[in-house]
Amino acid sequence: MSKFVNSVFLVSGTAIGSGLISLPISAAKLGMKWTFIIILLAFLVAYKTSCLTIDLIKNQGRALTIVELSSEISGNIAKLISMTSLYVLSLALLCAYFAGTSSILSNFFELSQSLSIVACIATFGILFLIRSRVFNKLNSGMVFILLALIIGSVFTMPPSTNGLNNADISGNFALIIMPFLPIIFTSFGVQNVCPFVAQHMGLENIKAIKKAFLIGTLIPAIVYALWIYAVLTRIYVFDNELYVKLLNGGVEVGELVQSLCNSAHFEFESIILKLLSLFAILTSAAGTGIGLISSLKETKLRQNKLLISLIVIGIPAFLTLVVPNAFIRILSFGGMIATTFVIFMPVYLNSKISRTSVTELACLIFGSLVVVAEIFM
């Protein structure tokens, strides 16, 4: 049972993170009805693609990553595509986490952009010194704390208001809904932990593994729905000027978090919101950064620690300086990149083993819409 519970926490903890901060910003124009519908679709796609990856692992008889699966089932070209997309996604996510943390620190402590970036460099440098084994042991505890902070925040929100449910998107359906798809897709990114969960629980327990992913992806779906509604309700009630700005686009993550803290009735409520916003991003950043560093150390760069440091910290710092509103923009770009090894590659690899199912075709359509949204919207 402990293995099952730990796996559920690992899956949900991998998903819940920066999405808590980015989703309210990107969902403001949709209205809650469409937000709930798209969250449900993203949950189903995340669960189905996770099960598909687990089935590929079972077929090979070993807990392999999508890069290793691509190599064994299809060859070097598929391996190169999967590896490249995985590296680009990890780096893109680090850039988004860096930009989000910088924006939050800048608003909390009234720092200039340059000082907030220096603070981020120091913070991320410390995070990435954590050994992956230690980080994995702390994961369940960190997810529990994060969920407790979320619950505490939701229960301090004001009563519901009808203002959020009246969004009219009939005239601009594609222009309003499509940009939300890459963000919500990125927020359900759990497929990279499939081999770890498979190894942890044992390939003889495939049903239990899939159940862990079902519960592990359902938790973020519920959390995201409640959180988006609670945050937008709070902004609508206490900071209508910012709510109007959300509807028009261009709100930085730090602005949103600062507004939430300013609306707090009690000091402890403000502290909870500040901890939640930083904790959500930093836990995701630590896992992504440690994973990327470990992966780079297995390449020809393993002897060049300075170059690895420049890649995982220097590039995010540079992009934060030159890309406006980098947090949302880069997360959206990450969603497009993730479709390669989360949807397209697993479906392709499975087609070499068995027939493509209707649900797999539905996932392909969803992934295609994510790509179209990022390129053209």
Disulfide bonds with the S-S distance in Angstrom:
none
